């Protein structure tokens, strides 16, 4: 799950995370921000759909005359 921050906060290494930044909740920082109520808006994740493409396999000798 991805959430958007409502306030700026300090991240790992002293980096500033600005409001509106999307953070994954499964990170330590993200989980802490959700518990503290600083993350407000839940962002729907874009799911990548992979289509299974079956390649036709031809055995050697099928087209042999």
Secondary structure, DSSP 8 states (H G I E B T S, - for coil): -EEEESS-EE-GGG-EE-TT-EEETTSHHHHHHHHHT-EEEEE----------------TTTT--
